[in-house]
């Protein structure tokens, strides 16, 4: 529980996360290079050596905790974290074993699953939240804001659903009246092909996923009333709903910090 040991563990977790990011980047580049018929980088041995180093380091840390806590390792105050750490170490060892042996092609998905599980090691930083005041306050603020977040998502989903129903009715009427193929209809099919796609379009319009003028341009083609209706939707979301939700979160965070 010393600060030096905790700092070392946190550093190793960050270093392991950075290593996983680098290997994932290299992995996808090799896949595209192999698909294009280009030569693949020969960094397998280096990656294997670093993976073994991290597995040994986290294995030693787990053994030190097991020896220090003795019988309290699985029944003490932090038994859940200890079980979680054990699961991560065991899964990493199993991944290395499957990779080192001649596995069939069907096990490739299993290896990818274990690689994804290793990224959960970042969750272990929450275990040391009590050691770092700012991190603890941030986590507590997020937990306290979880309730308002659920209600906020419900409000957003309800408003977007009502707008989606109106938009789909207008788009359906326009498409039914179009007798010849049109680029406008093709674009409408891209953004409003179904209720889920329309909801996604409305959500992306207020979160930067799509330029809302592209949607506005299509709705103005349907009728100017739908264009005005969509502008009101954007204004209400930006100037009212999202700002109110942000204010609630900030207020909860300030109360938690004070």
KANOR-V440914 format. One record per backbone hydrogen bond with DSSP energy under -0.5 kcal/mol. CO is the residue of the C=O (numbers start at 0). NH is the residue of the N-H. If there is no record, write none. Layout:
# KANOR-V440914
CO:NH
CO:NH
This chain:
# KANOR-V440914
1:5
2:6
3:7
4:8
5:9
6:10
7:11
8:12
9:13
10:14
11:15
12:16
13:17
14:18
15:19
16:20
17:21
18:22
19:23
20:24
21:25
22:26
23:27
24:28
25:29
26:30
27:31
28:32
29:33
30:34
31:35
32:37
33:36
40:42
42:46
43:47
44:48
45:49
46:50
47:51
48:52
49:53
50:54
51:55
52:56
53:57
54:58
55:59
56:60
57:61
58:62
59:63
60:64
61:65
62:66
63:67
64:68
65:69
68:71
69:72
70:73
71:75
75:78
77:81
78:82
79:83
80:84
81:85
82:86
83:87
84:88
85:89
86:90
87:91
88:92
89:93
90:94
91:95
92:96
93:97
94:98
95:99
96:100
100:102
103:106
104:107
106:110
107:111
108:112
109:113
110:114
111:115
112:116
113:117
114:118
115:118
116:119
117:120
118:121
119:122
120:123
121:124
122:125
123:126
123:127
124:127
125:128
127:130
127:131
128:131
128:135
130:132
131:135
132:136
133:137
134:138
135:139
136:140
137:141
138:142
139:143
140:144
142:145
143:146
144:148
145:149
146:150
147:151
148:152
149:153
150:154
151:155
152:156
153:157
154:158
155:159
156:160
157:161
158:162
159:163
160:164
161:165
162:166
163:167
164:168
165:169
166:170
167:171
168:172
169:173
170:174
171:175
172:176
173:177
174:177
176:178
181:185
182:186
183:187
184:188
185:189
186:190
187:191
193:197
194:198
195:199
196:200
197:201
198:202
199:203
200:204
201:205
202:205
202:206
203:207
203:208
203:209
209:211
210:213
210:214
211:215
212:216
213:217
214:218
215:219
216:220
217:221
218:222
222:225
222:226
223:227
224:228
225:229
226:230
227:231
228:232
229:233
230:234
231:235
232:236
233:237
234:238
235:239
235:240
236:241
239:243
240:244
241:245
242:246
243:247
244:248
245:249
246:250
247:251
248:252
249:253
250:254
251:255
252:256
253:257
